């Protein structure tokens, strides 16, 4: 009887531990390709070796597809994406994401909702936001169904 009670207690403790781990903040970080920008280099150094970090590679696979593949089996709270940008484009690897080409990537972007329970935070290197970039973010929100923030 004592052994059975101990086993039941151990099972309950194990279940509580698993549930607590699943409900804790679990963030995932995407770091754009190497650049000569000092801030990006520091970010790359900070997340080097982090199992919850994806470094976008220059390849035939788009940056959006690399992100989608990396998070498809995960449940994450916040998706942080560190990228370069100019007035109307976000550079995710060698992909220049714009409000005109975002529809071509909707199949990948819509899958982010399956993994992200919180929000997407796009960290960029510019202190300004253009109307084109605002339109791009609005389209990303519409496609993904997620709250997407742009921070500097």
Short mmCIF file of the C-alpha atoms (twelve columns), coordinates in Angstrom:
data_MODEL
# 
_entry.id   MODEL 
# 
loop_
_atom_site.group_PDB 
_atom_site.id 
_atom_site.type_symbol 
_atom_site.label_atom_id 
_atom_site.label_alt_id 
_atom_site.label_comp_id 
_atom_site.label_asym_id 
_atom_site.label_seq_id 
_atom_site.Cartn_x 
_atom_site.Cartn_y 
_atom_site.Cartn_z 
_atom_site.pdbx_PDB_model_num 
ATOM 1   C CA . UNK A 1   0.000  0.000  0.000   1 
ATOM 2   C CA . UNK A 2   2.831  2.417  0.861   1 
ATOM 3   C CA . UNK A 3   4.579  1.605  -2.413  1 
ATOM 4   C CA . UNK A 4   1.420  2.335  -4.383  1 
ATOM 5   C CA . UNK A 5   0.912  5.609  -2.544  1 
ATOM 6   C CA . UNK A 6   4.549  6.604  -3.216  1 
ATOM 7   C CA . UNK A 7   4.159  5.755  -6.908  1 
ATOM 8   C CA . UNK A 8   0.990  7.804  -7.175  1 
ATOM 9   C CA . UNK A 9   2.682  10.720 -5.414  1 
ATOM 10  C CA . UNK A 10  5.691  10.519 -7.732  1 
ATOM 11  C CA . UNK A 11  3.425  10.455 -10.785 1 
ATOM 12  C CA . UNK A 12  1.531  13.492 -9.533  1 
ATOM 13  C CA . UNK A 13  4.776  15.384 -8.860  1 
ATOM 14  C CA . UNK A 14  6.000  14.486 -12.344 1 
ATOM 15  C CA . UNK A 15  2.790  15.712 -13.943 1 
ATOM 16  C CA . UNK A 16  2.913  18.998 -12.023 1 
ATOM 17  C CA . UNK A 17  6.546  19.480 -13.066 1 
ATOM 18  C CA . UNK A 18  5.721  18.875 -16.737 1 
ATOM 19  C CA . UNK A 19  2.749  21.247 -16.625 1 
ATOM 20  C CA . UNK A 20  4.804  23.941 -14.901 1 
ATOM 21  C CA . UNK A 21  7.526  23.637 -17.540 1 
ATOM 22  C CA . UNK A 22  4.975  23.925 -20.334 1 
ATOM 23  C CA . UNK A 23  3.339  27.022 -18.866 1 
ATOM 24  C CA . UNK A 24  6.549  28.935 -18.163 1 
ATOM 25  C CA . UNK A 25  7.731  31.666 -20.493 1 
ATOM 26  C CA . UNK A 26  9.329  29.942 -23.422 1 
ATOM 27  C CA . UNK A 27  10.699 32.419 -25.916 1 
ATOM 28  C CA . UNK A 28  12.407 31.708 -29.227 1 
ATOM 29  C CA . UNK A 29  14.957 33.998 -30.845 1 
ATOM 30  C CA . UNK A 30  15.693 34.441 -34.550 1 
ATOM 31  C CA . UNK A 31  18.850 36.278 -35.470 1 
ATOM 32  C CA . UNK A 32  19.324 37.661 -38.964 1 
ATOM 33  C CA . UNK A 33  22.414 37.117 -41.038 1 
ATOM 34  C CA . UNK A 34  25.784 38.491 -40.061 1 
ATOM 35  C CA . UNK A 35  26.285 42.167 -40.701 1 
ATOM 36  C CA . UNK A 36  28.844 44.768 -39.753 1 
ATOM 37  C CA . UNK A 37  26.322 46.465 -37.440 1 
ATOM 38  C CA . UNK A 38  27.756 46.410 -33.910 1 
ATOM 39  C CA . UNK A 39  24.355 45.850 -32.279 1 
ATOM 40  C CA . UNK A 40  23.668 42.796 -34.473 1 
ATOM 41  C CA . UNK A 41  27.107 41.367 -33.704 1 
ATOM 42  C CA . UNK A 42  26.429 41.737 -29.958 1 
ATOM 43  C CA . UNK A 43  23.043 40.038 -30.354 1 
ATOM 44  C CA . UNK A 44  24.636 37.187 -32.291 1 
ATOM 45  C CA . UNK A 45  27.235 36.725 -29.553 1 
ATOM 46  C CA . UNK A 46  24.565 36.790 -26.804 1 
ATOM 47  C CA . UNK A 47  22.535 33.941 -28.319 1 
ATOM 48  C CA . UNK A 48  25.423 31.829 -29.634 1 
ATOM 49  C CA . UNK A 49  24.815 28.262 -28.455 1 
ATOM 50  C CA . UNK A 50  21.298 28.972 -27.152 1 
ATOM 51  C CA . UNK A 51  19.049 26.007 -28.068 1 
ATOM 52  C CA . UNK A 52  16.114 28.423 -28.399 1 
ATOM 53  C CA . UNK A 53  17.880 30.517 -31.027 1 
ATOM 54  C CA . UNK A 54  17.901 30.199 -34.792 1 
ATOM 55  C CA . UNK A 55  20.579 31.899 -36.844 1 
ATOM 56  C CA . UNK A 56  19.208 32.543 -40.322 1 
ATOM 57  C CA . UNK A 57  21.485 31.040 -42.927 1 
ATOM 58  C CA . UNK A 58  22.058 32.325 -46.427 1 
ATOM 59  C CA . UNK A 59  20.540 29.494 -48.437 1 
ATOM 60  C CA . UNK A 60  17.942 28.614 -51.035 1 
ATOM 61  C CA . UNK A 61  15.412 28.346 -48.212 1 
ATOM 62  C CA . UNK A 62  13.843 31.707 -47.353 1 
ATOM 63  C CA . UNK A 63  14.259 33.183 -43.891 1 
ATOM 64  C CA . UNK A 64  10.501 32.833 -43.274 1 
ATOM 65  C CA . UNK A 65  10.633 29.165 -44.195 1 
ATOM 66  C CA . UNK A 66  13.625 28.615 -41.898 1 
ATOM 67  C CA . UNK A 67  11.682 30.183 -39.011 1 
ATOM 68  C CA . UNK A 68  8.560  28.130 -39.781 1 
ATOM 69  C CA . UNK A 69  10.589 24.899 -39.888 1 
ATOM 70  C CA . UNK A 70  12.385 25.745 -36.622 1 
ATOM 71  C CA . UNK A 71  9.229  26.446 -34.590 1 
ATOM 72  C CA . UNK A 72  6.757  24.006 -36.161 1 
ATOM 73  C CA . UNK A 73  6.979  21.449 -33.327 1 
ATOM 74  C CA . UNK A 74  7.324  23.989 -30.508 1 
ATOM 75  C CA . UNK A 75  4.921  25.877 -28.301 1 
ATOM 76  C CA . UNK A 76  6.506  29.240 -27.556 1 
ATOM 77  C CA . UNK A 77  5.341  32.356 -25.794 1 
ATOM 78  C CA . UNK A 78  7.144  35.069 -27.731 1 
ATOM 79  C CA . UNK A 79  8.966  34.905 -31.029 1 
ATOM 80  C CA . UNK A 80  11.744 37.515 -31.115 1 
ATOM 81  C CA . UNK A 81  13.174 38.291 -34.546 1 
ATOM 82  C CA . UNK A 82  16.304 40.443 -34.817 1 
ATOM 83  C CA . UNK A 83  16.593 41.819 -38.362 1 
ATOM 84  C CA . UNK A 84  17.900 44.660 -40.461 1 
ATOM 85  C CA . UNK A 85  15.471 46.949 -42.174 1 
ATOM 86  C CA . UNK A 86  15.219 50.038 -44.275 1 
ATOM 87  C CA . UNK A 87  12.173 52.248 -44.766 1 
ATOM 88  C CA . UNK A 88  9.961  49.618 -46.356 1 
ATOM 89  C CA . UNK A 89  11.630 46.201 -46.024 1 
ATOM 90  C CA . UNK A 90  12.551 43.725 -43.313 1 
ATOM 91  C CA . UNK A 91  15.569 41.599 -44.193 1 
ATOM 92  C CA . UNK A 92  15.163 38.064 -42.883 1 
ATOM 93  C CA . UNK A 93  18.314 36.383 -44.107 1 
ATOM 94  C CA . UNK A 94  18.594 37.098 -47.810 1 
ATOM 95  C CA . UNK A 95  14.835 37.691 -48.079 1 
ATOM 96  C CA . UNK A 96  13.654 41.291 -48.288 1 
ATOM 97  C CA . UNK A 97  10.120 41.092 -46.907 1 
ATOM 98  C CA . UNK A 98  7.839  43.850 -48.234 1 
ATOM 99  C CA . UNK A 99  4.137  44.595 -48.263 1 
ATOM 100 C CA . UNK A 100 4.043  43.519 -51.928 1 
ATOM 101 C CA . UNK A 101 5.720  40.099 -51.561 1 
ATOM 102 C CA . UNK A 102 4.319  39.069 -48.173 1 
ATOM 103 C CA . UNK A 103 1.318  37.346 -49.778 1 
ATOM 104 C CA . UNK A 104 3.748  34.927 -51.455 1 
ATOM 105 C CA . UNK A 105 4.879  33.799 -47.991 1 
ATOM 106 C CA . UNK A 106 1.454  33.517 -46.376 1 
ATOM 107 C CA . UNK A 107 1.571  29.686 -46.344 1 
ATOM 108 C CA . UNK A 108 4.597  29.818 -44.031 1 
ATOM 109 C CA . UNK A 109 3.510  32.811 -41.962 1 
ATOM 110 C CA . UNK A 110 0.056  31.430 -41.155 1 
ATOM 111 C CA . UNK A 111 1.744  28.398 -39.538 1 
ATOM 112 C CA . UNK A 112 3.374  30.615 -36.889 1 
ATOM 113 C CA . UNK A 113 0.008  30.802 -35.108 1 
ATOM 114 C CA . UNK A 114 0.277  27.060 -34.391 1 
ATOM 115 C CA . UNK A 115 3.439  27.609 -32.320 1 
ATOM 116 C CA . UNK A 116 3.292  31.144 -30.909 1 
ATOM 117 C CA . UNK A 117 0.917  31.632 -27.989 1 
ATOM 118 C CA . UNK A 118 1.909  35.244 -27.274 1 
ATOM 119 C CA . UNK A 119 3.332  37.738 -29.708 1 
ATOM 120 C CA . UNK A 120 5.983  38.278 -32.340 1 
ATOM 121 C CA . UNK A 121 8.510  40.989 -31.496 1 
ATOM 122 C CA . UNK A 122 10.545 42.280 -34.420 1 
ATOM 123 C CA . UNK A 123 13.704 44.033 -33.260 1 
ATOM 124 C CA . UNK A 124 15.200 46.283 -35.909 1 
ATOM 125 C CA . UNK A 125 18.098 48.636 -36.315 1 
ATOM 126 C CA . UNK A 126 16.189 51.707 -37.454 1 
ATOM 127 C CA . UNK A 127 14.686 54.409 -35.314 1 
ATOM 128 C CA . UNK A 128 11.934 55.211 -37.788 1 
ATOM 129 C CA . UNK A 129 8.928  53.523 -39.309 1 
ATOM 130 C CA . UNK A 130 7.582  54.365 -42.741 1 
ATOM 131 C CA . UNK A 131 4.032  53.962 -43.986 1 
ATOM 132 C CA . UNK A 132 5.245  51.036 -46.150 1 
ATOM 133 C CA . UNK A 133 6.672  49.285 -43.082 1 
ATOM 134 C CA . UNK A 134 3.446  49.956 -41.165 1 
ATOM 135 C CA . UNK A 135 1.499  48.390 -44.041 1 
ATOM 136 C CA . UNK A 136 3.822  45.357 -43.993 1 
ATOM 137 C CA . UNK A 137 3.271  44.851 -40.252 1 
ATOM 138 C CA . UNK A 138 -0.501 45.173 -40.679 1 
ATOM 139 C CA . UNK A 139 -0.437 42.501 -43.380 1 
ATOM 140 C CA . UNK A 140 1.718  40.247 -41.173 1 
ATOM 141 C CA . UNK A 141 -0.804 40.630 -38.339 1 
ATOM 142 C CA . UNK A 142 -3.653 39.810 -40.697 1 
ATOM 143 C CA . UNK A 143 -1.972 36.711 -42.135 1 
ATOM 144 C CA . UNK A 144 -0.659 35.274 -38.865 1 
ATOM 145 C CA . UNK A 145 -3.461 36.337 -36.550 1 
ATOM 146 C CA . UNK A 146 -0.769 37.300 -34.041 1 
ATOM 147 C CA . UNK A 147 0.100  40.496 -32.242 1 
ATOM 148 C CA . UNK A 148 3.253  41.760 -33.975 1 
ATOM 149 C CA . UNK A 149 5.316  44.543 -32.441 1 
ATOM 150 C CA . UNK A 150 8.202  46.447 -33.940 1 
ATOM 151 C CA . UNK A 151 10.813 47.645 -31.446 1 
ATOM 152 C CA . UNK A 152 14.059 49.541 -31.951 1 
# 
